[in-house]
Amino acid sequence: MSNLKKSYLTVFTLVLSASIALSTHPTLALDNSAQTASNTSSVTTAAGSTSTGTTSASTGAASTDASSADSSASSTTKPATPPDTSTLNLSLDDALKTVETGNPDLKLADSQIAIYDKQNQTDLAQHSAGTAVTDEDSKKVAFLNYKRSQWTLDNAKHDRDTQLKNLKVDVTNQYETILALQQQVNNYATELQNIDKVIDQVNLQIKLGLQIPSAIDSYTASKSKLQAAQKAVQNTINSDMITLKQDLGIDLSRNVVLTSSLIPYTQFDDSKFNDQIAEAIKNDYNIQKYTQDIDITQVEHDIDLEFDDKAADQLEISIEDKKETLANLGINKEVALRTEYNSMKSLENTIAADKLTVEADQINLNTKQKNVDVGTATSLDMINLQNTLLNDQNTLQQDINSYMTAAANLQNDLAD
């Protein structure tokens, strides 16, 4: 009986344990699932990861690290430097110096050159290591890659120098254009003063009954057109100033005052132009560039051919195309230079005609002034002549700016 009781108790204990286990298992599973989701959510938030295998300990570490990083970043963050709002007095010489250090395109070119230089150093080191040639790639490492990366680096440096020269011409043109436009705004101001005098005179005549009221309409319309034209020119100045600031790397919100005067007109010295063309063709950088490119491509072709690489056929066609381009470089260079020269000479002729027009305007104005002096004309009669002179002077200055830019570009191309 005692043994039976013991057996009964043992069975009862096992059944009770199983019942407890079965009743608590879903709860444990639910708690574990929630804990896993919580861990996963914490890791995703703190570490930017979607991994679900992260433990509570690693989650806590990630959260702590993230908090520390945020705290560190917050403590080390410096307040943004406020933009420089002071007025910058900018001479043309200062602008040409600033373009070398402030132009964003030149900064990008410098970064690219640094990358090309690093690649070339790597290729040179691999070439100098004397690694045994076992396949096509290793042979290119030994005999090709360093030549190609050096060629790329040299071209990037040359392009950067050319870019700087062109930028200096562009900046000079922008600077001079703004000065000419500012002069045009002043001319419009003078014309507006002149037309105000006419309007006052006509209003007086209307008041005295010498003119009908509608006589003033054409003059007020002319004044409105002048005011609109003046505003349009000022808007152009503002736009051109933004472009100039961008090219110089100056804060766009900063006020800039141009302090230099307009460059005087000087004719391009073409007394030895034919000799300059011959020298330019002889020293054309593109001749060196294409000659080296053909030699390097030939090395690549020979390696591909040695290892039965089908790319050799395409490289052979490329070499022939480059040879044809090289053969035509001289004539193409001469055609381009002579075309530039002829365009510049056309501007030179235009300027000569502009000067004659301005001289004629001045003669007419002087003649009218004599009539005013003897009482056969009034000062109002001179207003149209004065306005004509101002407009023709502005046209002359614009053509001078175009000519000086064309001459500077031609000089750069002759030296390239």
C-alpha positions as CSV (number, residue, x, y, z in Angstrom):
1,M,0.0,0.0,0.0
2,S,2.8,2.3,0.8
3,N,4.5,1.5,-2.5
4,L,1.2,2.2,-4.3
5,K,0.9,5.6,-2.7
6,K,4.5,6.5,-3.6
7,S,3.8,5.5,-7.2
8,Y,0.6,7.6,-7.2
9,L,2.4,10.6,-5.8
10,T,5.2,10.3,-8.4
11,V,2.7,10.1,-11.3
12,F,0.7,13.1,-9.8
13,T,3.9,15.1,-9.5
14,L,4.9,14.5,-13.2
15,V,1.4,15.3,-14.4
16,L,1.3,18.6,-12.4
17,S,4.8,19.6,-13.7
18,A,3.7,18.9,-17.3
19,S,0.6,20.9,-16.8
20,I,2.5,23.9,-15.4
21,A,5.0,23.7,-18.2
22,L,2.3,23.6,-20.8
23,S,0.4,26.5,-19.3
24,T,3.4,28.7,-19.0
25,H,5.1,27.9,-22.3
26,P,2.9,30.3,-24.5
27,T,3.6,33.1,-22.1
28,L,7.3,32.5,-22.2
29,A,7.2,32.3,-26.0
30,L,5.3,35.6,-26.2
31,D,7.7,37.3,-23.8
32,N,10.7,36.1,-25.7
33,S,9.2,37.2,-29.0
34,A,8.5,40.7,-27.6
35,Q,12.0,40.8,-26.2
36,T,13.5,39.9,-29.6
37,A,11.4,42.5,-31.3
38,S,12.5,45.0,-28.8
39,N,16.1,44.1,-29.3
40,T,15.7,44.3,-33.0
41,S,14.0,47.7,-32.9
42,S,16.7,49.1,-30.6
43,V,19.5,47.9,-32.9
44,T,17.7,49.3,-35.9
45,T,17.2,52.7,-34.3
46,A,20.7,53.0,-32.7
47,A,22.9,51.4,-35.3
48,G,20.9,51.7,-38.5
49,S,20.8,47.9,-38.9
50,T,17.9,45.6,-39.7
51,S,19.6,42.5,-38.3
52,T,17.3,40.4,-36.0
53,G,20.1,38.4,-34.4
54,T,21.4,41.1,-32.1
55,T,21.4,40.3,-28.4
56,S,20.2,42.6,-25.6
57,A,23.8,43.2,-24.6
58,S,24.9,44.3,-28.1
59,T,21.7,46.4,-28.4
60,G,22.6,48.2,-25.2
61,A,26.1,48.8,-26.4
62,A,25.0,50.1,-29.8
63,S,22.5,52.4,-28.1
64,T,25.2,53.6,-25.7
65,D,27.7,54.2,-28.5
66,A,25.1,56.1,-30.5
67,S,24.2,58.2,-27.5
68,S,27.9,58.9,-26.9
69,A,28.5,59.7,-30.6
70,D,25.5,62.1,-30.6
71,S,26.7,63.7,-27.3
72,S,30.3,64.0,-28.7
73,A,29.1,65.4,-32.0
74,S,26.9,67.9,-30.1
75,S,29.7,69.0,-27.9
76,T,32.2,69.4,-30.7
77,T,29.8,71.1,-33.2
78,K,30.8,74.7,-33.7
79,P,28.3,77.4,-34.6
80,A,28.2,78.2,-38.3
81,T,30.5,81.0,-39.3
82,P,28.2,83.9,-40.3
83,P,28.7,85.1,-43.9
84,D,31.0,88.1,-44.5
85,T,28.7,91.0,-45.2
86,S,31.4,93.7,-45.3
87,T,31.9,95.5,-48.6
88,L,34.7,94.2,-50.8
89,N,36.6,96.7,-52.9
90,L,37.8,94.6,-55.8
91,S,40.3,95.7,-58.4
92,L,40.8,93.8,-61.6
93,D,44.3,92.7,-60.5
94,D,42.9,91.3,-57.2
95,A,40.1,89.5,-59.1
96,L,42.7,87.8,-61.4
97,K,44.6,86.7,-58.3
98,T,41.5,85.5,-56.5
99,V,40.4,83.3,-59.4
100,E,43.5,81.1,-58.9
101,T,42.5,80.3,-55.3
102,G,38.8,80.7,-55.2
103,N,37.4,79.3,-58.4
104,P,35.4,76.1,-57.7
105,D,36.2,74.6,-61.1
106,L,39.9,75.0,-60.6
107,K,39.6,73.4,-57.1
108,L,37.9,70.4,-58.7
109,A,40.6,70.2,-61.3
110,D,43.2,70.2,-58.5
111,S,41.4,67.4,-56.8
112,Q,41.3,65.4,-60.0
113,I,45.0,66.0,-60.6
114,A,45.8,64.7,-57.0
115,I,43.8,61.5,-57.8
116,Y,45.6,61.0,-61.1
117,D,49.0,61.6,-59.4
118,K,48.2,59.1,-56.7
119,Q,47.2,56.5,-59.4
120,N,50.4,57.3,-61.3
121,Q,52.5,56.8,-58.2
122,T,50.9,53.4,-57.6
123,D,51.5,52.4,-61.3
124,L,55.1,53.5,-61.1
125,A,55.6,51.5,-57.9
126,Q,54.2,48.4,-59.5
127,H,56.3,48.9,-62.6
128,S,59.5,49.3,-60.5
129,A,58.7,46.3,-58.4
130,G,59.8,44.0,-61.3
131,T,57.0,41.6,-60.8
132,A,57.3,38.5,-63.0
133,V,55.1,38.6,-66.2
134,T,52.7,35.6,-66.1
135,D,49.7,36.8,-68.0
136,E,48.2,39.8,-69.9
137,D,47.4,41.8,-66.8
138,S,50.8,41.4,-65.2
139,K,52.5,42.5,-68.5
140,K,50.3,45.6,-68.6
141,V,51.3,46.3,-65.0
142,A,55.0,46.0,-66.1
143,F,54.9,47.9,-69.4
144,L,51.7,49.8,-69.9
145,N,49.7,51.2,-66.9
146,Y,52.4,53.6,-65.6
147,K,52.7,55.1,-69.1
148,R,49.0,55.6,-69.5
149,S,48.5,57.1,-66.0
150,Q,51.4,59.5,-66.6
151,W,49.9,60.6,-69.9
152,T,46.6,61.2,-68.2
153,L,48.2,63.2,-65.4
154,D,50.2,65.4,-67.8
155,N,47.1,66.1,-69.8
156,A,45.1,67.0,-66.7
157,K,47.8,69.5,-65.7
158,H,47.9,71.1,-69.1
159,D,44.1,71.3,-69.2
160,R,44.2,73.0,-65.8
161,D,46.7,75.6,-67.0
162,T,44.5,76.2,-70.1
163,Q,41.4,76.5,-67.9
164,L,43.1,79.1,-65.7
165,K,44.1,81.2,-68.7
166,N,40.6,81.1,-70.1
167,L,39.1,81.9,-66.7
168,K,41.3,85.0,-66.5
169,V,40.0,86.1,-69.8
170,D,36.4,85.4,-68.8
171,V,36.8,87.2,-65.4
172,T,38.4,90.2,-67.2
173,N,35.5,90.3,-69.6
174,Q,32.9,90.0,-66.8
175,Y,34.6,92.8,-64.9
176,E,34.8,95.1,-67.9
177,T,31.2,94.3,-68.9
178,I,29.9,95.3,-65.5
179,L,31.9,98.6,-65.6
180,A,30.5,99.4,-69.0
181,L,26.9,98.6,-67.9
182,Q,27.4,100.8,-64.8
183,Q,28.4,103.5,-67.2
184,Q,25.3,102.8,-69.2
185,V,23.1,103.2,-66.1
186,N,24.7,106.6,-65.5
187,N,24.0,107.5,-69.1
188,Y,20.4,106.6,-68.7
189,A,20.3,108.8,-65.6
190,T,21.6,111.7,-67.6
191,E,19.0,111.0,-70.3
192,L,16.2,111.0,-67.7
193,Q,17.4,114.3,-66.4
194,N,17.3,115.7,-69.9
195,I,13.8,114.4,-70.6
196,D,12.6,115.8,-67.3
197,K,13.7,119.2,-68.5
198,V,11.7,118.7,-71.7
199,I,8.7,117.7,-69.7
200,D,8.9,120.7,-67.5
201,Q,9.2,122.9,-70.6
202,V,6.2,121.3,-72.3
203,N,4.1,121.5,-69.1
204,L,4.9,125.2,-68.9
205,Q,3.8,125.7,-72.5
206,I,0.6,123.8,-71.7
207,K,0.0,126.0,-68.7
208,L,0.5,129.1,-70.9
209,G,-1.9,127.7,-73.5
210,L,0.8,127.3,-76.1
211,Q,0.5,123.5,-76.2
212,I,-2.5,121.1,-75.9
213,P,-2.5,118.8,-72.8
214,S,-1.9,115.7,-75.0
215,A,1.5,117.1,-76.1
216,I,3.1,115.8,-73.0
217,D,2.1,112.1,-73.6
218,S,4.9,111.2,-76.0
219,Y,7.5,112.6,-73.6
220,T,6.1,110.7,-70.5
221,A,6.1,107.5,-72.6
222,S,9.7,108.1,-73.6
223,K,10.6,108.6,-69.9
224,S,8.9,105.3,-69.0
225,K,10.9,103.5,-71.6
226,L,14.1,105.0,-70.4
227,Q,13.3,104.0,-66.8
228,A,12.5,100.5,-67.9
229,A,15.7,100.3,-69.9
230,Q,17.7,101.5,-66.9
231,K,16.2,98.9,-64.6
232,A,16.9,96.2,-67.2
233,V,20.5,97.1,-67.4
234,Q,20.7,97.2,-63.6
235,N,19.3,93.7,-63.5
236,T,21.9,92.6,-66.0
237,I,24.6,94.1,-63.7
238,N,23.2,92.1,-60.7
239,S,23.2,88.9,-62.7
240,D,26.7,89.4,-64.1
241,M,28.0,90.3,-60.6
242,I,26.6,86.9,-59.3
243,T,28.5,85.1,-62.1
244,L,31.7,87.0,-61.2
245,K,31.3,86.2,-57.5
246,Q,30.8,82.5,-58.4
247,D,34.0,82.4,-60.5
248,L,36.0,84.1,-57.8
249,G,34.5,82.0,-54.9
250,I,33.1,85.1,-53.2
251,D,30.0,84.8,-51.0
252,L,27.0,85.7,-53.1
253,S,25.5,87.8,-50.4
254,R,28.6,90.0,-50.0
255,N,28.6,93.5,-51.5
256,V,31.4,94.0,-54.1
257,V,32.5,97.3,-55.5
258,L,34.6,97.3,-58.6
259,T,37.4,99.8,-58.2
260,S,39.4,99.6,-61.5
261,S,38.7,101.7,-64.6
262,L,37.8,100.4,-68.0
263,I,40.8,99.0,-69.9
264,P,41.8,101.4,-72.7
265,Y,41.5,100.2,-76.2
266,T,44.8,98.8,-77.7
267,Q,45.1,97.1,-81.0
268,F,46.5,93.5,-81.3
269,D,50.0,93.6,-82.6
270,D,49.8,91.4,-85.8
271,S,53.0,92.5,-87.4
272,K,54.5,89.0,-87.0
273,F,51.2,87.1,-87.0
274,N,52.3,84.6,-89.7
275,D,55.4,83.8,-87.7
276,Q,53.3,83.4,-84.6
277,I,51.0,80.9,-86.4
278,A,54.0,78.8,-87.5
279,E,55.4,78.8,-84.0
280,A,52.0,77.9,-82.5
281,I,51.7,74.9,-84.9
282,K,55.2,73.8,-84.2
283,N,54.7,73.9,-80.4
284,D,51.1,72.7,-80.4
285,Y,50.6,70.6,-77.2
286,N,48.1,68.4,-79.1
287,I,51.0,67.1,-81.3
288,Q,52.8,65.8,-78.2
289,K,49.5,64.5,-76.7
290,Y,48.5,62.5,-79.8
291,T,52.0,61.2,-80.5
292,Q,52.3,59.8,-77.0
293,D,48.8,58.4,-77.1
294,I,49.6,56.5,-80.3
295,D,52.8,55.1,-78.8
296,I,50.9,54.0,-75.6
297,T,48.0,52.5,-77.5
298,Q,50.5,50.6,-79.7
299,V,52.0,49.0,-76.6
300,E,48.6,48.0,-75.4
301,H,47.8,46.6,-78.8
302,D,51.0,44.5,-78.9
303,I,50.2,43.0,-75.4
304,D,46.7,42.2,-76.4
305,L,47.9,40.6,-79.6
306,E,50.5,38.5,-77.7
307,F,47.8,37.1,-75.5
308,D,45.2,36.6,-78.3
309,D,42.9,39.3,-76.8
310,K,40.3,40.3,-79.4
311,A,40.5,43.9,-78.2
312,A,43.7,44.2,-80.3
313,D,41.6,44.6,-83.5
314,Q,39.7,47.6,-82.1
315,L,43.0,49.1,-80.8
316,E,44.5,48.8,-84.3
317,I,41.6,50.8,-85.8
318,S,42.0,53.4,-83.0
319,I,45.6,53.8,-83.7
320,E,44.9,54.6,-87.4
321,D,42.2,57.1,-86.4
322,K,44.7,58.8,-84.1
323,K,47.4,58.9,-86.7
324,E,44.9,60.6,-89.1
325,T,44.0,63.2,-86.4
326,L,47.7,63.8,-85.7
327,A,48.4,64.4,-89.4
328,N,45.6,67.0,-89.6
329,L,46.5,68.9,-86.4
330,G,48.7,71.5,-88.1
331,I,46.1,72.6,-90.8
332,N,43.3,72.5,-88.3
333,K,45.3,74.7,-85.9
334,E,46.1,77.2,-88.6
335,V,42.4,77.4,-89.8
336,A,41.2,78.0,-86.2
337,L,43.8,80.7,-85.5
338,R,43.2,82.5,-88.8
339,T,39.4,82.3,-88.2
340,E,39.9,83.9,-84.8
341,Y,42.1,86.5,-86.3
342,N,39.6,87.5,-89.0
343,S,36.8,87.8,-86.4
344,M,39.0,90.0,-84.3
345,K,39.8,92.2,-87.3
346,S,36.1,92.6,-88.1
347,L,35.6,93.9,-84.6
348,E,38.6,96.2,-85.1
349,N,36.8,97.7,-88.2
350,T,33.6,98.0,-86.2
351,I,35.4,100.0,-83.5
352,A,36.8,102.3,-86.2
353,A,33.3,103.0,-87.5
354,D,32.0,103.5,-83.9
355,K,34.7,106.1,-83.3
356,L,33.7,108.0,-86.4
357,T,30.1,108.0,-85.3
358,V,31.0,109.3,-81.9
359,E,33.1,112.0,-83.5
360,A,30.2,113.0,-85.7
361,D,27.9,113.2,-82.7
362,Q,30.3,115.4,-80.9
363,I,30.6,117.7,-83.9
364,N,26.8,118.0,-84.1
365,L,26.6,118.8,-80.4
366,N,29.3,121.4,-80.6
367,T,27.6,123.1,-83.6
368,K,24.3,123.1,-81.7
369,Q,26.0,124.7,-78.7
370,K,27.2,127.5,-80.9
371,N,23.6,128.1,-82.0
372,V,22.5,128.2,-78.4
373,D,25.3,130.7,-77.6
374,V,24.1,133.1,-80.3
375,G,20.4,132.6,-79.4
376,T,19.2,130.7,-82.5
377,A,18.6,127.6,-80.4
378,T,17.8,126.6,-76.9
379,S,19.5,124.2,-74.5
380,L,16.5,121.9,-75.0
381,D,17.4,121.5,-78.6
382,M,20.7,119.9,-77.5
383,I,19.0,117.1,-75.5
384,N,18.4,114.6,-78.3
385,L,22.0,115.2,-79.6
386,Q,23.4,114.6,-76.1
387,N,21.3,111.4,-75.8
388,T,22.6,110.2,-79.2
389,L,26.2,110.8,-78.1
390,L,25.7,108.8,-74.9
391,N,24.2,105.8,-76.7
392,D,26.9,105.8,-79.4
393,Q,29.6,106.0,-76.8
394,N,28.1,103.0,-75.0
395,T,28.0,101.0,-78.2
396,L,31.7,101.9,-78.8
397,Q,32.6,100.7,-75.3
398,Q,30.8,97.4,-75.7
399,D,32.6,96.7,-79.0
400,I,35.9,97.5,-77.3
401,N,35.2,95.0,-74.6
402,S,34.4,92.3,-77.2
403,Y,37.5,93.1,-79.1
404,M,39.8,93.0,-76.1
405,T,38.3,89.6,-75.1
406,A,38.8,88.3,-78.6
407,A,42.4,89.5,-78.7
408,A,43.2,87.9,-75.3
409,N,41.7,84.6,-76.4
410,L,43.7,84.7,-79.6
411,Q,46.9,85.3,-77.7
412,N,46.2,82.4,-75.4
413,D,45.5,80.1,-78.4
414,L,48.7,81.2,-80.1
415,A,50.7,80.3,-76.9
416,D,48.9,76.9,-76.3
